[in-house]
């Protein structure tokens, strides 16, 4: 039976995006300070790379793409930085326990 284009698209997309691990929401946990620091560093590098890409873009379409990429990377960096700053200090956690 022939499938629609949309059905074939979602089937392919599902296979490409499936990493083989099931996502278990009940096992959610807070990230440690080290994990958040690694995410902040990674996001900062991504942001700096995006700024470099913007500085090298010359064609109008590429400049537009570079601007969007840079804005997204900046927001990602700010998100992880805010999460890390809002993480309670380990010293505070031990005094509250």
Beta strands, then each sheet from edge to edge (+ up, - down):
end
